[in-house]
Amino acid sequence: MFHENTSADGLNLITASAEDGAFQKKGHSIRILSPEEAERLAKGKVLVTDFKQMKLEKEAQKNWDLFYKRNSTNFFKDRHWTTREFQELKACREVSSVRLIYKGKLQHLEGCFKESSPNYRLILTILEAGCGVGNCLFPLLEEDLNIFAYACDFSPRAVEYVKKNSLYSPERCKVFQCDLTKDDLTENIPAGSVDVVTLIFVLSAIHPDKMHLVLKPGKCVLFRDYGLYDHAMLRFKSGSKLGENFYVRQDGTRSYFFTEEFLFQLFTSEGYEQVANEYVQRETVNRKEGLCVPRVFLQGKFRKPLEKTEVLAD
C-alpha cells in the first residue's frame, strides 16, 4: 500500500510498503545532484563522433532486435502500476463515440449508447506505442476485459514475442511492427479510433505528431520516461554522450533524459494541451547491501484539443 502526504516544499510524498522497498515523490523540482554526482557528469561532456551517431541511427532497429534476442522476455518487469498512475486506462462507460464488442467482434458506433444488451460490451481502445514484449500490454488486458489494444514496436523480434505470449488473443489485441518516426499508423489503425495512446519509455525515439493520426479528439497521450539526473544517466561513462541529455548504451541502444520544459515544448508545438507534467522521484533502498538508488522519471498527460466544429456542436 502507498501512503500519501504533502511535504513542506509542496511535493506529494508517497511512502511504499516494506515489500516494495521504495518511496516516491512527485513535483516540479529537479533532483539536486551531490558534488560527486555533478563532478562525474561534468567529466562526460565529450560527444560521440558524427559518423558514429549516423551509424547508430541507421542501425537503431538492428540494435533493438539484438537486445531482444539477448534478453528474450526476461529484461523488463511487468508494469502493474499503469492504472494506478493513469486513470484513463480504466475502461470508460460514458462516451459519445464508442467501440464495443458485439458477439465477439469489435464494432464502431457514433452517438449515445446504453449498455442494455448482453451481446454488447463497451470497449476502451488504446494504442501502446513501443510495446516491447508486452510488459505493459498484458497486465492491462488481464486486469480489464473491456480493453481492446493496438500495440506496435520497432523490433520485429519483440512483436513476435508478443504474439507467442499465451495471453495474446487477436480478438483483444492487434500487434504489428512499425517505425513510428516514418510509418503511417493508419495502415493498421482506423483514424480517430483510439481513446488513449501510451508512450511508456519510448518517446525518445518518437515525435508526437505521429500520434495525431490515431488519437481521438479530447483524449490523452499518457507519457512516462526517464527524467533528468536519473541514476541511469549518471552511470554512463565518458564517450557515451550523443547530445544534451542524450546517451548511447554499450549495446547501441539510446536513451534521452527528459526535462519538464522540453516535454512541454515537444507536445504543445504539435498542438497538444498539457494536462499534467511532473517529475516522479523514487528511492529504492537495498538494506542488505546498504545501497540507495535514486530514480527520476517524467510523467505527463497531453490532450488533443477538440475540433472547432465539435466544440460548437456541444
N, C-alpha and C positions, 0 to 999 in steps of 0.2 A: 504494500500500500504506500501511496505517496501522501505526505502531509504538507500543505501549502501555507506559507506565511509571507509577510511582507517585510523586507529589510529596510534599514534606515535610508538607503540610497534609492528606494523605490523599486528595487528588483523583486520579482516573485521568487521566493526560495521554495524549492520542493525537495524535501528530505525523503530519501528512499528507505525501504526496509533493509534490514541487515542482509537478507538474502541477495539483494541487488548490489549491495556494497558501493553505492554511489549516491551523490546528491547533485541536484542541478538547480540553476537559477536562470531566469530569463530576463532580458532587458536590453537596453541600447548602449550599454557601456562596453568598450573594447577591453579585452583581457589585458592586464598590466603584466609586462614581462619582468622577470627578475634580472638583475645585472648580468648574471651568467648567460641567461637566455638571449638577452639583447646582444651580447658580445658574440655569441655563437651565430646568430642570424646575420650580424654585420660581416662576418667572415665569408659568407656565401654570396657575394654580390656579383661575381663573375658570371656572365651569361654563356649559355651553350652557343656554339657557333651557328650561324645562319644555315650552313649546309646540313648540320645535324638536325636542326629544327625542321627543315624541309623534309628530311628523311623520316623523322618521327611522324610528321603529318601524313606523309604518303603511306607509311606502314602502320597507321593507327589501328585499322581493323585487324591486321595480322597480329599485332601485339596483344590486342584484347582476346583474340581467338586462342592464341598460345597461352594466355593467362588462364582461360577456362579449361584448356587441355591439361595444364599442370595441376590445377586445383579442383577440377570437376565441380561438384556442387557443395564442396566442403569448406569454402573460404569464408563466406559471409553467413552470419546468423540470421534466422528468420526474424522479420521485423514485425513484432506483435504490438508495437507501440503506435502504429499509424492512426488507428481510430481514436486513441486517447488524445493525440495531438491535433487531429483534423476531424472535426465532427462532420465535415462534408462527405466523408467516406462511409457514413451510415446511410443506408437506403432511405430515400425520401418518400413521403406518402402524399404530400400536397404539391402537385405540379400541374402546369397548364399544358405542357407538351411532354408526353411520357413514352418511354419504351416499356413494353410489357411482354410477358410470356403468355402465349395462347397455345395451349396443348403442346407445350414443349418448344415452340418456335418463337424467335424474337420478332416482335411487331413494333411499328411506329405509329402513334396516333397523335393528332392535334386536337386541342380543346379540352375542356374539363372532363375528368374521368373519375368514376367512383368504383372502387374495388368491390363489386357486388356479385360477380360470377366466380364460382370455384375454378373455372377454366383459366382465369386471368390472374396474373401476379405482376404488380408494379416492379419495375426494374430500374436500378441506378446504373447508368452506363459510364464506365470510367476508361481512361486511357492511361496505362502505365508506360511512359516513355523511358526506355532504358531499363527493361525488366530484369536483366541478368538471367539468373537461373530460377527466378520465381520466389525469392526470399520475402518480398513484399506481397506479391500477387497471391500466392496460395494461402497465407494466413487470412487475407481479406475474403477470399472465396469460401474458405472454411467457416469463417465467423458469420457471414451473411449470405444466405441463399438468394437474396434479392439483388445481387450484383451480377452484371454482365461486364466482362473486361476485354478490352483490346489491349494487347501488350506487344511491344516491339523492342528489339535490341540490335545494336551494331554488329554483334558477333553471331554468325550463323551457328556456331557450336553451342552458344548459350541458348538460342532458340530451340535447338534440338533437345537440349536437356529439359527445357520446359515441357516440350511435347511428350517426352518419355516419363515425366513425373506421373505417378499413379493417381494424383489428384486432378490431372488435366482432363478437361472434357470440352470438346468443340461446341457443345450446347451452351456452355457458360463462359467460354473464353476463345478469342481468336488471337493467335500469336503469329508474328511474322518478322522477318529480318528487314531492317530499314536503317539507312543512314539519314538521320533526321536533319542534317545540315544540307542535304541535297535532294532526297527523295520526296515525292508528293504523297503525303499521308492519305489523301482522299482516294488513292488507288486501292486502299484496303479498308478505309473507314468512311461511311457516308458523311458528307459535310454537314456540320451543325448537329451531329447526332450524339455528341459526348457531353455529359453533365460535369465531369471533373477530370482534369489532367493532373497526374502526379509526376513531378520531376524530383526524384529522390536520389541524391548523389549521382547526378548525371548532367546537370546543366552546364558544367564547364566545357562540354563538347557540343552544346546545342544553343542555337539562337532562338529566342522565344517567338519570333514572328512565324515560325513553323506551326506553333500551337493555334494560331488564329484560324487555320484551315479546318480544325475539327472541334474547337471549343465552343460549346453552346453559349450564346449571349447571356450575360448575367451570372454565369457560373465562374468557378475559380480554377486557377492553376495553383497547385499546392507544391511548395518548394522546401527542400531541406538538403543542405550540402555542407561542405567543410567551411568553417569560418576562419577569419584572420587570427593567427597565432595559435591555431590548434596544435596539439602535441605532434601530430604527423608533420606539420610544416617545419617544426624546429629540428626534426630528425634528419632532414635532407643534408647531405654532405656537399662540400664545395664542388662545383661543376655540374650541379643538378638544376640550376635556375634557368628557366626559359624566358621569364619576363617578370613584371611586377606581380608578386603573389602567385606565380605560375611555375610549376616544377615538374621534372620528369623522374619517375622511379627507375630502379635498376632494370626492370623488365620492359622498359619502353613505354609503359602506360603513364598518362599525365594527370596532374591534379592542380586545380585552381582553388585558391582560398579566398572566400568572398567577404566583402565588407557590406554593411547596410547601404551605404551610399552608392556603391557600384550596382547592387541588385536593384535598387530603386530606379536608377537611371536606365538600366537594361530593360526593365519592363515598361516603365512609363514612356520611354521613347518609342515603344511599339504600340502605344495607345491603351495600355492596361491601367487600371486604377489599383492603388495599393490598399489592401485591407489589413495586412499585418506584415511586419518585417522586424525581426529581433534576433539577438544572439541567444543561443542556448549553451550555457557553460556547465559542463559536468566534470566532477572529480571522482574518478574511480580509484578506490583505495585497496591495495593488496596488503592486508595487515601482516600476512605471513612473511612477505619479503620487505615490508616497510616502504612500499612504493606508492606514490600518489601521481596518477596520470591525468593531467588537465586536458579535457577535450572541449573544443569550441565548434559549434555548428551555427549556421544561419538558417532560420526558419521563416518562411513567409507565405502569404496568400495574396494573389493578384487576380482581380476580376476583369473579365472582358465586358466593356460597357454595352448596355442595350442600344440597339439601333434607334435613331430618332423616330422612325415610324412606329416602333414598338412602344416607345415612351408615350407618344401621342395617343396610341390605342388604349393604354392603361388609363 
